[in-house]
Amino acid sequence: MIFSRTPSSAGSPACPFITGPKIEDPRCFVGREEELHLLAARMSGKQPVSVNVAGGRLSGKSSLLWYFTKEWARYVPDPARFVVVYINLQQVKPATEAEFYQALAQALRKLPAIEQRMPLRTALVKFSGGSREFAEMLDALAGQGLLPVFCLDEFEKLFDHVEALSKDFYDRLRGLMSTSRLMLIITSRKPLEVCGAEQQLNSAFFNMAQLCELKDFSEEEAEELLLLPSRLAPALDAEERRLARKWGSRQPHLLQLAALCLFDAQQGGKDAAWAKKRFEAQRSQVKPDSVWTRPLGLVLRSCRTLLNPLAEDSEKCRKVLLNIVLPLAGLIVLACALLTGKVQLSAALDWLLKKTGLL
């Protein structure tokens, strides 16, 4: 089957399907209404509750976070109460606590709501990066009736500097969160609780945020995506949409990729076989997260829950470790290595050994 349409006088239409980078054009973002309302609800409650948006590679975390920072005012009842900023930690790359707080302050300083308040803007310009000074800044914002909401993308980049950004850093950040003077919306591939255990960062910070797990699209969201740019004039016809749905299922990235390949075939007068070959070639370059990620995360959390009450009783902890935990963890690590080539529990085993003084 050859896909082709008569070009309009205005030339080839713009492709509404995006793969790879985050979706920056709000008109191309679809679905995730439940998640967007959850973020808004945690902002506008009696006190803010931070949220951890967790999902595998190419699940749409960055796109969701970016869209929310642009459209959040449509979801909350009193927009004047908030200032919302997006910060990509992979681009900013803070290596120290001072650099982290400076990145937050710099993002705030650029907002129109801050620029209109000269005392706040002046204070942010002079900000040096200390946690206590940042707490004072949050108090000043609260005095102006403003709640800053920091949308932190690629949070795992902070783990590149665990010596400088240690447990003490996360404890202080937790302390700021507990004052209800700020809200964090954090994206990560794994739940923060799992990240904290893997990095051996035994801080309550990793248990404070509400978990919002990104899963595959619903049937309605998948249909909405394939009807872009609009239901009245979709870029793909019915047969192209059927094929895209068949190839990409409801996984956001694969669905976008299938639609993009079919759109390119349509514009170039190619057939379905050409589009399918191109889709499969690009799909093979994508290595999704292991199906073991969630089960292994549950094991990590279970190990941590089991050992924490025993931390002060060294002998009892060693007995539990030697007789129960290590044999079980060893079996799971072996199965994981055989089936996936990954040993995601190795960090957990190191943590268990250090916790009991055996390493």
C-alpha positions as CSV (number, residue, x, y, z in Angstrom):
1,M,0.0,0.0,0.0
2,I,1.4,3.4,-1.1
3,F,0.7,6.3,1.3
4,S,0.4,9.7,-0.5
5,R,-1.7,12.8,-0.3
6,T,-1.9,15.7,-2.7
7,P,0.3,18.5,-1.3
8,S,-1.5,21.7,-0.3
9,S,-0.6,25.0,-1.8
10,A,1.1,25.9,1.4
11,G,3.6,23.0,1.0
12,S,4.1,20.0,3.2
13,P,2.4,20.1,6.6
14,A,4.4,20.2,9.8
15,C,4.7,16.8,11.5
16,P,2.9,16.8,14.9
17,F,4.7,13.6,16.1
18,I,7.9,14.0,18.2
19,T,10.4,11.4,19.4
20,G,13.5,11.8,21.5
21,P,13.5,15.2,23.1
22,K,10.8,16.4,25.4
23,I,7.7,17.9,23.7
24,E,7.9,21.6,24.1
25,D,4.9,22.7,21.9
26,P,1.8,22.4,24.1
27,R,-0.3,21.7,21.0
28,C,1.6,18.4,20.5
29,F,1.2,17.2,24.1
30,V,-1.7,14.9,24.7
31,G,-3.1,12.9,27.6
32,R,-1.9,12.6,31.2
33,E,-4.8,14.6,32.5
34,E,-5.0,12.4,35.6
35,E,-1.4,13.1,36.4
36,L,-1.7,16.9,35.7
37,H,-4.7,17.1,38.0
38,L,-2.8,15.2,40.7
39,L,0.1,17.7,40.5
40,A,-2.2,20.7,40.7
41,A,-4.1,19.1,43.6
42,R,-0.9,18.7,45.6
43,M,0.0,22.3,44.9
44,S,-3.3,23.9,45.9
45,G,-4.1,21.9,49.1
46,K,-3.9,23.3,52.6
47,Q,-0.2,22.6,52.5
48,P,1.9,21.5,49.5
49,V,2.9,17.9,49.1
50,S,5.9,17.2,46.9
51,V,5.5,14.6,44.1
52,N,7.9,12.1,42.5
53,V,7.0,11.4,38.9
54,A,8.6,8.1,38.2
55,G,8.7,6.2,34.9
56,G,11.0,4.2,32.7
57,R,13.0,5.6,29.8
58,L,11.0,7.4,27.1
59,S,7.8,7.3,29.2
60,G,7.2,11.0,28.9
61,K,8.4,12.3,32.2
62,S,10.2,15.4,30.9
63,S,7.4,16.2,28.5
64,L,4.8,16.1,31.3
65,L,7.0,18.2,33.6
66,W,7.6,20.8,30.9
67,Y,4.0,21.0,29.9
68,F,2.9,21.4,33.5
69,T,5.3,24.4,34.0
70,K,3.7,26.1,31.0
71,E,0.0,25.2,31.6
72,W,-0.2,24.8,35.4
73,A,-2.3,28.0,35.8
74,R,-5.2,26.3,34.0
75,Y,-5.3,23.5,36.7
76,V,-5.2,25.5,40.0
77,P,-8.0,27.6,41.5
78,D,-5.7,30.6,42.6
79,P,-2.7,31.0,40.2
80,A,-1.5,34.2,41.9
81,R,-0.4,32.1,44.9
82,F,2.3,30.2,43.0
83,V,5.6,30.6,41.0
84,V,6.5,27.5,39.0
85,V,9.9,26.9,37.4
86,Y,11.4,24.0,35.3
87,I,15.0,23.0,36.0
88,N,16.8,20.3,34.0
89,L,19.5,19.0,36.4
90,Q,21.3,17.3,33.5
91,Q,21.9,20.7,32.0
92,V,22.5,22.6,35.2
93,K,24.7,19.8,36.7
94,P,25.0,21.1,40.3
95,A,28.0,19.5,41.9
96,T,27.6,21.0,45.4
97,E,24.8,22.1,47.7
98,A,25.5,25.8,47.0
99,E,25.3,25.2,43.3
100,F,22.0,23.4,43.7
101,Y,20.4,26.2,45.6
102,Q,21.9,28.8,43.2
103,A,20.3,27.0,40.3
104,L,16.9,27.2,42.0
105,A,17.3,30.9,42.9
106,Q,18.5,31.7,39.3
107,A,15.4,30.0,37.9
108,L,13.1,32.0,40.2
109,R,14.8,35.3,39.4
110,K,13.8,35.0,35.7
111,L,10.1,34.8,36.5
112,P,7.9,37.9,35.7
113,A,6.2,37.5,39.1
114,I,9.6,37.9,40.8
115,E,10.9,40.7,38.5
116,Q,7.8,42.8,39.5
117,R,8.8,42.5,43.2
118,M,12.1,44.4,43.4
119,P,13.1,43.4,47.0
120,L,12.8,39.7,46.1
121,R,14.6,40.1,42.8
122,T,17.5,42.0,44.5
123,A,17.7,39.3,47.2
124,L,17.9,36.6,44.6
125,V,20.6,38.4,42.7
126,K,22.7,38.6,45.8
127,F,22.0,35.0,46.8
128,S,25.2,33.0,47.5
129,G,23.8,29.5,47.8
130,G,23.7,28.6,51.5
131,S,20.8,26.4,52.8
132,R,20.1,28.8,55.6
133,E,20.0,31.7,53.3
134,F,17.7,29.8,50.9
135,A,15.4,29.1,53.9
136,E,15.3,32.9,54.5
137,M,14.5,33.4,50.8
138,L,11.6,31.0,51.1
139,D,10.3,32.9,54.1
140,A,10.5,36.1,52.1
141,L,8.5,34.5,49.3
142,A,5.9,33.3,51.8
143,G,5.7,36.8,53.2
144,Q,4.6,37.9,49.7
145,G,2.0,35.1,49.6
146,L,4.0,33.0,47.0
147,L,4.7,29.3,47.0
148,P,7.6,28.3,44.8
149,V,7.1,25.0,42.9
150,F,10.4,23.6,41.6
151,C,10.0,21.1,38.8
152,L,13.3,19.2,38.9
153,D,13.9,17.0,35.8
154,E,16.6,14.3,35.6
155,F,17.0,14.2,39.4
156,E,19.4,11.2,39.2
157,K,22.1,13.6,38.0
158,L,22.6,14.6,41.7
159,F,23.8,11.1,42.4
160,D,26.9,11.8,40.4
161,H,28.1,13.8,43.4
162,V,27.2,11.7,46.4
163,E,30.2,12.9,48.4
164,A,29.2,16.6,48.1
165,L,25.5,15.9,47.9
166,S,25.4,13.5,50.8
167,K,22.7,12.4,53.3
168,D,23.1,15.7,55.2
169,F,22.2,17.6,52.0
170,Y,19.0,15.6,51.6
171,D,18.2,15.9,55.3
172,R,18.4,19.7,55.0
173,L,16.3,19.6,51.8
174,R,13.7,17.5,53.6
175,G,13.7,20.1,56.4
176,L,12.9,22.9,53.9
177,M,10.1,20.7,52.5
178,S,8.6,20.2,55.9
179,T,8.1,23.9,56.4
180,S,5.5,24.0,53.6
181,R,7.5,26.9,52.1
182,L,8.2,25.1,48.8
183,M,7.0,22.2,46.7
184,L,9.2,19.9,44.6
185,I,8.0,17.9,41.6
186,I,10.8,15.4,40.8
187,T,11.2,13.1,37.9
188,S,13.2,9.9,38.1
189,R,13.3,6.5,36.4
190,K,12.8,4.7,39.6
191,P,10.9,5.8,42.7
192,L,12.9,8.0,45.0
193,E,12.7,5.5,47.8
194,V,14.5,2.9,45.6
195,C,17.0,5.5,44.5
196,G,17.9,6.4,48.1
197,A,18.4,2.8,49.0
198,E,20.6,2.1,46.0
199,Q,22.7,5.2,46.7
200,Q,22.9,4.2,50.4
201,L,21.4,7.6,51.3
202,N,19.4,6.8,54.4
203,S,17.5,10.1,54.5
204,A,13.8,10.6,55.2
205,F,13.8,12.9,52.1
206,F,13.4,9.9,49.9
207,N,10.1,9.0,51.6
208,M,8.4,12.4,51.7
209,A,7.1,12.8,48.1
210,Q,3.9,11.2,46.8
211,L,4.7,8.7,44.1
212,C,3.1,9.3,40.6
213,E,4.1,6.5,38.3
214,L,3.9,7.1,34.6
215,K,2.5,4.1,32.8
216,D,1.5,3.5,29.2
217,F,-1.2,5.6,27.6
218,S,-4.9,4.6,28.0
219,E,-6.8,3.7,24.9
220,E,-8.3,7.2,24.8
221,E,-4.9,8.9,25.1
222,A,-3.4,6.7,22.4
223,E,-6.3,7.6,20.1
224,E,-5.9,11.3,21.0
225,L,-2.2,11.2,20.0
226,L,-2.9,9.6,16.6
227,L,-5.5,12.2,15.8
228,L,-2.9,15.1,16.0
229,P,-2.9,17.8,15.0
230,S,-6.7,17.9,15.5
231,R,-9.7,15.5,15.3
232,L,-11.1,17.5,12.4
233,A,-7.9,17.3,10.3
234,P,-5.6,14.4,11.6
235,A,-2.2,14.1,9.9
236,L,-2.8,10.3,9.5
237,D,-5.7,8.6,7.8
238,A,-7.7,5.7,9.4
239,E,-5.4,3.0,7.9
240,E,-2.2,4.8,9.0
241,R,-3.6,5.2,12.5
242,R,-4.5,1.5,12.7
243,L,-1.0,0.5,11.7
244,A,0.6,3.0,14.2
245,R,-1.6,1.6,17.0
246,K,-0.6,-1.9,16.0
247,W,3.1,-1.2,15.9
248,G,3.4,1.1,18.9
249,S,0.7,-0.2,21.1
250,R,0.1,2.3,23.9
251,Q,3.8,3.0,24.9
252,P,4.2,6.8,24.4
253,H,7.5,6.8,22.6
254,L,6.9,3.8,20.4
255,L,3.5,5.2,19.4
256,Q,5.0,8.5,18.5
257,L,7.7,6.7,16.5
258,A,5.3,4.6,14.6
259,A,3.2,7.7,13.7
260,L,6.3,9.6,12.7
261,C,7.4,6.8,10.3
262,L,4.0,6.5,8.8
263,F,3.8,10.3,8.4
264,D,7.2,10.3,6.6
265,A,6.0,7.5,4.3
266,Q,2.9,9.4,3.5
267,Q,4.8,12.6,2.7
268,G,7.4,10.8,0.6
269,G,5.0,8.6,-1.3
270,K,6.4,5.4,0.3
271,D,4.5,2.2,1.3
272,A,3.7,0.6,4.6
273,A,6.6,-1.8,4.3
274,W,9.0,1.1,4.1
275,A,7.5,2.7,7.2
276,K,7.6,-0.6,9.1
277,K,11.2,-1.2,8.2
278,R,12.1,2.3,9.4
279,F,10.1,1.9,12.6
280,E,11.8,-1.4,13.4
281,A,15.3,0.0,12.7
282,Q,14.8,2.9,15.1
283,R,12.9,0.8,17.7
284,S,15.9,-1.5,17.9
285,Q,18.0,1.5,19.1
286,V,15.8,2.0,22.1
287,K,16.6,-0.1,25.1
288,P,13.7,0.1,27.5
289,D,14.1,-0.3,31.2
290,S,14.2,-3.9,32.4
291,V,10.9,-5.6,33.3
292,W,12.6,-6.4,36.6
293,T,12.9,-2.8,37.7
294,R,9.7,-2.7,39.7
295,P,10.0,-6.1,41.4
296,L,13.7,-5.4,42.3
297,G,12.6,-2.0,43.7
298,L,10.2,-3.8,46.0
299,V,13.0,-6.1,47.2
300,L,15.2,-3.1,48.0
301,R,12.4,-1.4,50.0
302,S,11.7,-4.7,51.8
303,C,15.4,-5.1,52.7
304,R,15.5,-1.6,54.0
305,T,12.3,-2.0,56.1
306,L,13.6,-5.2,57.5
307,L,17.0,-4.0,58.6
308,N,16.2,-0.5,59.9
309,P,14.7,-1.8,63.2
310,L,17.7,-4.1,63.7
311,A,20.3,-1.5,63.1
312,E,21.0,-1.0,66.8
313,D,21.2,-4.8,67.5
314,S,24.3,-5.9,65.7
315,E,24.1,-9.6,66.6
316,K,20.4,-10.0,65.6
317,C,21.0,-8.1,62.4
318,R,23.8,-10.4,61.4
319,K,21.7,-13.5,62.0
320,V,18.9,-12.1,59.9
321,L,21.3,-11.1,57.2
322,L,23.2,-14.5,57.1
323,N,20.1,-16.7,57.4
324,I,17.4,-14.9,55.5
325,V,18.3,-11.8,53.5
326,L,21.6,-12.7,51.9
327,P,20.4,-16.1,50.5
328,L,17.2,-14.6,49.2
329,A,19.0,-11.6,47.7
330,G,21.7,-13.9,46.2
331,L,19.1,-16.0,44.4
332,I,17.4,-12.9,43.0
333,V,20.7,-11.4,41.8
334,L,21.6,-14.7,40.1
335,A,18.2,-14.9,38.4
336,C,18.4,-11.2,37.3
337,A,21.9,-11.7,35.9
338,L,20.9,-14.8,33.9
339,L,17.7,-13.3,32.5
340,T,18.6,-9.7,31.9
341,G,22.4,-9.4,32.2
342,K,21.8,-6.8,34.9
343,V,22.6,-7.0,38.6
344,Q,20.6,-4.1,40.0
345,L,20.7,-5.6,43.5
346,S,24.4,-5.3,43.8
347,A,24.1,-1.9,45.4
348,A,21.5,-3.3,47.8
349,L,23.9,-6.1,48.9
350,D,26.7,-3.6,49.5
351,W,24.3,-1.6,51.6
352,L,23.2,-4.6,53.6
353,L,26.8,-5.6,54.3
354,K,27.8,-2.1,55.4
355,K,24.7,-1.8,57.5
356,T,25.7,-4.8,59.6
357,G,29.4,-4.1,59.7
358,L,30.4,-7.1,57.6
359,L,32.0,-5.0,54.9
